[in-house]
Amino acid sequence: MKRFTSILFVFVITLFLSSGLNASSMQEITGEVTLVGDNVVRIQDNAGQIYNLQAVQSKLKDISTGYRVQASEKDGKLVAIEVIGVPVEAKPTVIIKKTIIVN
């Protein structure tokens, strides 16, 4: 009986680990861009949840506040982004963080 229980336990653990329930799986987000900053983009999805994603500047060059996008993220980093809607009067809003050192 112990052998059967051990085999069943190993099977259940293996099934759980291979099922894709880990935290590092990719997630699709559809929503509105509320902030485009220096290597960061904020997207509010249709349910109202806000995502702050790290991104390289080259992926953000054609993205502006107010755009409707479909984005893929993994571990808080933007993997891909596609514009699916542009407001009539979208104005680019870019926030640049600067550090000033005073001696």
C-alpha positions in Angstrom: 0.0 0.0 0.0 2.9 2.4 0.8 4.3 1.8 -2.7 1.0 2.7 -4.4 0.7 5.8 -2.3 4.3 6.8 -3.1 3.7 6.3 -6.9 0.4 8.2 -6.7 2.1 11.1 -4.8 4.9 11.3 -7.5 2.3 11.2 -10.3 0.3 14.1 -8.7 3.4 16.3 -8.1 4.6 15.7 -11.7 1.1 16.5 -13.1 1.0 19.7 -11.0 4.4 20.9 -12.1 3.8 20.2 -15.8 0.3 21.7 -15.9 1.6 25.3 -16.4 0.3 26.6 -13.0 3.6 28.4 -12.3 3.9 32.1 -11.8 6.2 32.6 -14.8 3.7 31.8 -17.5 2.9 34.4 -20.2 -0.2 36.4 -19.8 -2.3 38.3 -22.4 -3.6 41.8 -21.5 -6.1 43.8 -23.5 -6.7 47.4 -22.3 -5.9 51.1 -22.5 -2.4 52.5 -22.1 -2.5 55.0 -19.2 1.2 55.8 -19.0 4.2 55.6 -21.3 7.4 56.3 -19.4 11.1 55.7 -19.5 11.3 51.9 -20.0 7.8 51.4 -18.5 4.3 51.2 -19.7 1.1 51.1 -17.7 -2.0 49.3 -19.1 -5.4 49.2 -17.5 -7.4 46.2 -18.6 -11.1 45.9 -19.3 -11.8 44.8 -15.7 -9.9 47.8 -14.3 -6.8 46.0 -13.2 -3.6 48.0 -13.7 -0.3 46.5 -15.0 3.0 48.3 -14.7 5.3 46.5 -17.2 9.0 47.0 -17.8 9.8 47.5 -21.5 12.6 48.4 -23.8 12.2 51.8 -25.4 12.1 50.3 -29.0 8.8 48.5 -28.2 7.3 51.8 -26.9 8.3 54.1 -29.7 4.9 53.9 -31.5 2.7 53.6 -28.3 1.0 56.6 -26.7 -1.3 57.2 -23.8 -4.9 56.4 -24.7 -4.1 53.7 -27.2 -6.0 50.4 -26.9 -3.5 47.6 -27.0 -3.1 43.9 -26.7 0.0 43.0 -24.8 1.9 39.9 -23.7 3.8 40.0 -20.4 5.9 37.5 -18.6 7.3 38.2 -15.1 6.3 41.9 -15.2 8.1 42.5 -18.5 6.5 43.4 -21.8 7.1 40.7 -24.3 5.0 42.0 -27.2 2.5 44.8 -27.8 0.1 45.5 -30.6 -2.1 48.6 -31.1 -5.7 47.6 -31.7 -7.3 51.1 -31.4 -6.2 54.7 -31.5 -8.3 57.5 -30.0 -9.2 60.3 -32.4 -7.1 62.9 -30.5 -4.4 60.8 -28.9 -1.5 63.0 -27.6 1.8 61.4 -26.8 2.7 61.6 -23.1 6.2 60.6 -22.3 7.6 60.8 -18.8 11.4 60.8 -18.5 13.0 60.1 -15.2 16.2 62.2 -14.6 18.6 62.1 -11.8 20.5 65.3 -10.9 23.5 65.0 -8.7 24.5 68.1 -6.8 27.9 68.4 -5.1 
